């Protein structure tokens, strides 16, 4: 396997699951079990799922770091991004992002007159550099959206893009983006959906595919949420909300 890092020997999933090479060579979508829901979500009666954002956020940051520090520099990820027509952070101009560890050098230059005004211990003998250690982060949502609408949001590919913590880190957002895609399809035709997912001017969606392998539970949850949205359009909220 071409991918390797400290976090995993196989960055596109466990050995028992199909690899990205398998997916590419077979040209068909393998049947893969739907990933588990996000971290520490619990059923709370009529209130639905309670999401623990404090437990989720470190996992999301782990996905960000993996994507910036490892995945985007791998030839297979770069080739795959080119196929679905989306630029990686390191490819963007004029401000590419190559790593999650930001380095912003600031140069301090002293003339001889300046040096005479300071003690020898406080003045560097040559140009000194101060760096910022604040981490760099980007939104992973545009990449998730592109994977969802092209039917590529499958575990081996998600693992290759976002690392070992993908299920807990970007799994909840993937779930929402899949639902948003269903809503977009229900709201308008193909051309309208494509406009919604194009990233103008250059990163347009090369093709759209129906949502890949939706489960009955996923469709039912989308139906319930869609009904709530239709109720809000008719101001059936609050005390007017249907039972």
FENVENDA-V334869 format. One record per helix or strand. SS is the DSSP state (h for helix, s for strand). FROM is the first residue (numbers start at 1). TO is the last residue. If there is no record, write none. Layout:
ss-><SS	SS>
from-><FROM	FROM>
to-><TO	TO>
This chain:
ss-><h	s	h	s	h	h	h	h	s	s	h	s	s	h	h	h	h	h	s	s	h	h>
from-><20	42	45	49	53	71	75	89	101	106	112	128	135	141	155	166	171	190	199	203	216	238>
to-><26	43	47	50	69	73	83	91	101	108	116	130	135	149	162	169	187	197	199	203	233	240>
